[in-house]
Amino acid sequence: MKTRIVAAALMLSVGAIALTGCVNPVEQLINNTVEDAIEGATGVDVDAGNGASVPEGFPSDIPLPSGSPLAALAVDGGYTVTYTLPSVADGEGIIEQLKSQYTTDSESDFGGMKIWSFTGSDYTVGVTLLEQEDGTAQLLYVVAPITQ
């Protein structure tokens, strides 16, 4: 049951954040409300909007774009981090770095959305690259520890 709640909270946070653009007072209120709702339902600390940061303990060998994430959360040793990038090409550069460091398990191309799954020695990494209508892109990481 806890897994379903966390998954629902994660999807809610990603969806709510994806619907927001530049930070304004109304948007900040929405982000804070979503964060509070998720934290209240799950006990998970969610960091979203302007000033979000990569969660403490995020694996240092996973390449990240420069700048601050749009949203981030950590739960049970796993992490989800979302960035907005200037272009799809910027995201593809990150993917190439991941391919050089991790084993590629799968790749899927759905046109404006591409999904990869990677495995390293300690973590599995799922990455989604989503092209936006304005030419920017969103890069979503889902990182889970490999249980021995």
SULRA-V80665 format. One record per residue. PHI is phi as a letter, one per 30 degrees, with the letter a starting at -180 (* if undefined). OMEGA is omega in radians with two decimals (* if undefined). NEAR is the number of other C-alpha atoms within 8 Angstrom. Layout:
# SULRA-V80665
((PHI/OMEGA/NEAR) (PHI/OMEGA/NEAR))
This chain:
# SULRA-V80665
((*/3.14/4) (e/3.13/6) (d/3.13/6) (d/3.13/7) (d/3.14/10) (d/3.13/9) (d/3.12/8) (d/3.12/8) (d/3.11/11) (d/-3.14/8) (d/3.11/8) (d/-3.11/9) (d/3.14/11) (d/-3.14/10) (d/-3.14/8) (d/-3.13/10) (d/3.14/12) (d/-3.13/7) (d/-3.12/6) (c/-3.14/8) (c/3.12/5) (d/-3.09/4) (d/3.00/9) (b/-3.07/6) (e/3.13/6) (d/3.12/6) (d/3.12/9) (d/3.09/10) (d/3.10/8) (d/3.13/8) (e/3.14/12) (d/3.12/9) (d/3.10/8) (d/3.12/11) (e/-3.13/13) (d/3.14/8) (d/3.14/8) (d/-3.14/13) (d/3.12/11) (d/-3.10/8) (d/-3.00/8) (b/-3.02/10) (i/-3.13/7) (d/3.10/10) (d/-3.13/8) (c/3.12/11) (c/-3.06/10) (b/3.05/14) (i/-3.11/12) (e/3.12/7) (j/3.08/7) (d/-3.14/12) (b/3.10/9) (d/-3.11/10) (d/3.06/9) (e/3.14/4) (j/3.10/4) (e/-3.08/7) (e/-3.07/5) (d/-3.13/5) (d/3.09/4) (d/-3.10/6) (d/3.12/8) (b/3.05/5) (d/3.06/8) (d/3.14/4) (j/-3.11/4) (c/3.08/10) (d/3.06/15) (d/3.14/13) (a/3.11/16) (a/3.02/16) (a/3.09/13) (b/3.09/12) (a/3.07/7) (h/3.11/4) (i/3.10/7) (c/-3.05/10) (b/2.97/14) (b/-3.14/12) (b/-3.14/13) (b/3.10/13) (b/2.89/12) (c/-3.09/10) (c/3.12/12) (d/-3.09/8) (a/3.05/10) (d/3.14/13) (e/3.09/6) (d/3.10/9) (d/3.13/13) (d/3.06/8) (d/3.09/8) (d/-3.14/11) (d/3.12/8) (d/3.08/8) (d/3.11/9) (d/3.13/11) (d/-3.13/10) (d/-3.08/6) (c/-3.03/7) (b/3.03/9) (d/3.09/8) (d/-3.14/10) (c/-3.14/8) (a/3.04/8) (b/3.08/9) (b/3.14/7) (b/3.14/8) (c/-3.11/6) (i/-3.12/5) (d/3.12/8) (b/3.10/10) (b/-3.09/12) (b/3.09/12) (b/3.03/12) (b/-3.10/12) (b/3.04/14) (b/3.04/12) (c/-3.12/10) (d/-3.08/5) (c/-3.03/7) (b/2.85/10) (c/-3.10/12) (b/3.00/12) (c/-3.12/11) (b/3.06/11) (c/3.08/12) (c/-3.04/13) (c/3.12/11) (d/3.13/12) (c/-3.11/9) (d/-3.10/5) (d/3.12/4) (j/3.07/9) (d/3.13/12) (b/2.99/14) (c/3.13/13) (c/-3.09/13) (c/3.07/11) (c/2.93/12) (b/-3.04/11) (c/-3.14/11) (b/3.11/10) (d/3.04/9) (d/3.12/8) (d/-3.10/3) (c/*/2))
